[in-house]
Amino acid sequence: MMAGGGLQGLPRTALITLRARADEGQHPRALFADAQAVDWLKQLGWPTDYDAIYTAALQTSFAVRTRLIDDAVQAQLKAGQVAQVLDLGAGLSTRYSRLGQPPLPWIELDLPDVITLRRRLEEESDRHRFVGQSLLDPNWLAALGSFSNKRTLIIAEGVLLFLPPQGVQQLFKSLRAAFSGAPIVVDIAGGLTEKRTAPRFAQVDAPMRWFAEDETDLARLGVSIEQVWPTLESFPARWGDLFRAPSAALRNTALVTIGHLQSLSQLK
């Protein structure tokens, strides 16, 4: 198997976040350990052309984002209001394992090439299912099969950035129609992400296409925002000297949010 499992273009960026999680456990102020990510990275290998974009700051940003979303998902699960989880653009996410394989249905959805690779790494089960489908395909919801829309927690991590603006709008219309009232944990980015990170990703055939000014852009898509965590302001000890006293201008570089999907009939 060639380095990276044979993935190309945008799907191959799943290796970047996989390595970020695998590396986190070696940091003296690690936010988590991820044994499954370490194992998968050893199996797949690292594409050396990614060395130019894989910096300490990028690794830290992904680790902080991962921990923030882990905590938000854990809080939802502990509250006892979630019966199932739908992870959109899951890539090679290891959250299901990292959170102790919660006893409820959990679907990982991503592009077919990613899911094909995932099935080589991990055994699928009735509880933990993998769906190979593009979120830009209007029939992606049908691909979920018998997956019910009741008490569903939706995760959208590292995916909106790579969708075209019209694709983001259509995705949220579909989500609001199918999962009205459902909690959603999602990250958005703009600011320095657009100015500094996006050009580097474009060089490895993974263009970023949708950027948000702040969480109000997410609210306009029909999400009732409940809480926002600016990535650069979270876990300052973990950031160390990579960023010092982030200014207001840096706040919106990357945000993790949790909210609920409004029905299509609700005013934006």
N, C-alpha and C positions, 0 to 999 in steps of 0.2 A: 504494500500500500504506500503510495507516495505521501510525502509529508503533508499533513493537513487532511488526510483521508480522501484526497481527490476533489475536494470542493474548490470552486472557482468563483471569482467575482464577489458579489455581496454575500452569498451563503458562507464563503470562507471566513468572513469576519467573526463567525462564531468561535473561531480558534483564538481570537484576541481576548474575548471575555473569558473563555475557558482558561487561558493561561493566567489572566489576572486573578482568577479565583484560586488556581493551583498555587500561584506564587504567594498569595496572601498569608498562608500559614507559616511562611518562613520569616515574616516581618516581626521584629521585636515587639511591636504594638499591634499585632494582628487583630483584625475585627472578627475573624472566624477562621476555621480550618475546613478544608474541603477535600477529603481523601478521594472522593470519586473524580473530581476534576484533575487531581494529580495523576490518577491511574489512566484516565482517558487521554491526557496530554502525552503521557509516556507511550501509549499505544499509537497515537496519531502522528506524533512528531510536530515540529514547529517550522513553518515556512519562513526561511531566513529573509525573504524580501520584506517581511513585516518588522524586521529589526529597526528600520528607520522611523517607524511610527510608534513603536511600543516603548514608551518612556515611563519613568517613575511616576510622573504626574498622571499619565493616562491609566496606569495600573491602579494607582490610588483612587482615582475617580470612579473606576469600575468597582473596586472593592467597597468603597463607601456607598455607592448606589446599591450594590448587592445587599449590604447589611441593612440599609434603610428599608429596602423592600422586604427583606426577610422579617424584620421587626414588624412591619405593617401587616404582612400576611399572618404572622404568628398571632398578632393581636386579634385579627378577625377570626381566626380559627378558635382561639381561646374563648372568645365571646359566645361561641356556640350558635352563631347565626348562619354559618356557611355549610352547605351540604355538598358542594363540589367546587372544583377549581378549573378554570380555563386559562391557560397560559398562551398568549398570542405572540407569535414570533419567538418561540421559546429557544430556538437555536440548540445549543448543547447545554442547556440549563441543567443544573444538578440540585435545584432547590428542593425537589421532592425528597431526594435522599438526605440532603443537608438538614431538612426540618424533621427528619425521623420518619419518613413515609407516613404521613397523616392518613388515618383510616377513612378515606372518602375518595370518590372518583376524582381523578386528576388527568386532564388532557393537555398534552404538549402539541401545539400546532405550529408548523413552519413549512417552508418550501419543500417540495418533494425530495430534492437532493439531500437536504439536511436530515430529513426524517429517515431516508434510506441509510445514511451513515449512522444515525442514532440507533437504528435497529441492529447494527453490527456491534455496537458497544453495550447495549442494554436490552434485556428481555422485556418485552411488552406484556401486560397482564390485563385482565378485565377491569381492574381498578385504575391502573396507570396506562393510559392509551396514548398513541402517537398518531397524528393526522398530518399527512403531507398535502398541503393546500396553500395557495397564495391568497393573502388577504385582499388582493385586488381582483380576485375571481368573484363575481357576484354570487356564485353558488357555494361559497366557502362554508356558510352555516349548515347547508344540507350535508356537508361532509362529516359533520359531527354525529350524524346518525341519530340514535335514540337519546342522546345527551339532552337532559331536561333543562329548562331555563329557570327552574326554581332554586332560590337561595344559592346563586352562583357568584363566586368571587372571580373577577377577571383581572389578570395581570398583563400589562403591556410594557415590557422592559426592553429598551434599546431597539424599538421597532418603528415608532412613528417618524423618527428622523429620516428613515430611508424610504418613506412613502411619498408620492407626489401629493401636493396640497389637496387636489380633488379626491385622491384616494383616501386621505385622512378624513375628509368630510363624509365620504360615502361609508367608510368604516364605522364612524360614530352613528350615522343614521341607522345602519344595520344593527349595531349593538343596542341602541335605544329602542328599536322596534322589537328585538328579540329578548332583551334582558333589562327591561325598564325597572328602575329602582335598585339594580344590582350594584354592589360596591365594586369599584375599579381602582387598582393601584397602577399608576402610570408615571413614566418619566418623560420630561420634555426638556428641550435645550435651545439655547440661542447664544447671543453675546459672543464670548470667546470661543465657544464651540463652533459657531459659524465662521469666525474670522481665522482661527488657528487650526482647529482639528479637522474641519471639513476638507480643506485643501489637501491635507495629508491622506485622508481616506480616499479622496478622488484619485490620487496617484496609484492606489492599489485596486482600482476598478470597483469602488464602493461609495458612490456619490451620496452625500446627504442632501435631502431635498425639501424637508419641511422643518422650519425653525419657528419657535414661539418667542414672543416678546417677554411674556411671563404667563402666570397661571390663568389670566383672563382670557387668553386665546383658547385654553382648554375649556373654560366655562362657556365660551361662545359655541363650542361643539356640543353642548348639552350635558355638561358634567357639573353637578353641584359640589363645589370644592369644599372639603372639610378640613384638610390640613396640608401644609406645604413644608417640605424640608429642602432648603438650598444645599446642594451637595458640597459646595466649597466652604460652607459654614458649619457643616456637621462633622463631628469627631475631630476637632482641631488638633488633638494630640497625635492623631494618625497622620494628618497632613504635615506636621512638623514645619520645616522651613520651605516646603514646596510652594506654599502660598501663605503670605503673612497678612493678617488682618484684612480679609476680603472687603473691598469697598462695596457700596450699593451698586456700583456699575457691574460688579462681578456676580452679584446675587443670581441673576437669571442665566448664567452660563449653563447650569444644569439644575433641574428641580425634580424632586420626587413628590408626587401628590397622591392623596387618596380622596375619593369622593363617591358620589352615586350617580348612575345614569338617569337622566330625566326621561320621561316619556316624550314621544314626538309631539304630543299635544301641549306640553308645557312651553311657556315662553322662554326664550333664551335670555 
